[in-house]
Amino acid sequence: RLQKVQSKLQDLIFKTADKRISAFIEEFADKFGEKVADGIMVRPFLSQKDIAELTATTRQTATTVLNVMAKQGRIKYSRRFLLLRND
């Protein structure tokens, strides 16, 4: 438990906002998603506000990072789902 708290604290101190959000999405998908042909599907998905609060960023930053990840083809998302695509 202590290691988990230390890890989260290190993320907040040493990682940029986009790296925190990206790492959070990957961890969230691994924990709550189901494997599909294209990657890992999470239903239902969190709101941008929830992601921002969980990663200590603003909603605008979370939205920007999610949109960049989508443009890069790393994710596909809506209010109903998140698809974390296979590498």
C-alpha positions in Angstrom: 0.0 0.0 0.0 2.8 2.4 0.9 4.5 1.6 -2.4 1.4 2.5 -4.3 1.1 5.8 -2.5 4.8 6.5 -3.1 4.4 5.7 -6.8 1.4 8.1 -7.1 3.3 10.8 -5.4 6.4 10.4 -7.6 4.1 10.6 -10.7 2.7 13.9 -9.4 6.2 15.3 -8.8 8.2 14.0 -11.7 5.8 13.4 -14.6 4.3 15.9 -16.9 0.6 16.2 -17.2 0.4 14.4 -20.5 2.5 11.5 -19.1 0.3 11.3 -16.0 -2.8 11.1 -18.1 -1.4 8.6 -20.5 -0.1 6.4 -17.7 -3.5 6.7 -15.9 -5.4 5.6 -19.0 -3.2 2.6 -19.6 -3.5 1.6 -15.9 -7.2 2.1 -15.9 -7.7 0.1 -19.1 -5.6 -2.8 -17.7 -7.5 -2.8 -14.5 -11.1 -2.3 -15.8 -11.0 -3.1 -19.5 -11.7 -6.2 -21.5 -9.5 -7.4 -24.3 -11.0 -7.1 -27.8 -9.4 -7.6 -31.3 -8.1 -4.0 -31.6 -6.9 -3.5 -28.0 -8.6 -3.0 -24.6 -12.1 -1.7 -24.3 -13.4 0.1 -21.2 -17.1 0.6 -20.8 -18.4 2.9 -19.4 -15.5 5.4 -19.5 -14.8 8.3 -17.1 -15.6 11.9 -17.9 -12.8 14.3 -18.8 -13.5 16.0 -15.5 -13.0 12.7 -13.6 -9.7 12.0 -15.4 -8.5 15.5 -14.6 -9.3 15.2 -11.0 -7.6 11.7 -10.8 -4.5 13.0 -12.5 -4.2 16.4 -10.8 -4.7 18.3 -14.0 -7.3 20.6 -15.4 -10.3 19.4 -17.5 -8.9 21.4 -20.4 -5.5 19.6 -20.1 -7.2 16.2 -19.9 -9.3 17.0 -23.0 -6.2 18.2 -25.0 -4.2 15.1 -24.1 -7.0 12.8 -24.9 -7.5 14.5 -28.3 -3.8 14.3 -29.0 -3.8 10.6 -28.1 -6.8 10.0 -30.4 -5.1 11.9 -33.3 -2.0 9.7 -32.8 -4.2 6.6 -33.1 -3.4 5.4 -29.6 -6.9 5.6 -28.3 -10.5 6.0 -29.5 -13.0 7.4 -27.0 -16.4 8.8 -26.3 -18.6 9.2 -23.3 -19.6 5.6 -23.5 -16.2 3.8 -24.1 -12.5 4.0 -24.4 -10.5 1.8 -26.7 -6.8 1.6 -25.9 -5.3 0.3 -29.1 -2.7 -2.3 -29.4 0.8 -1.0 -30.0 
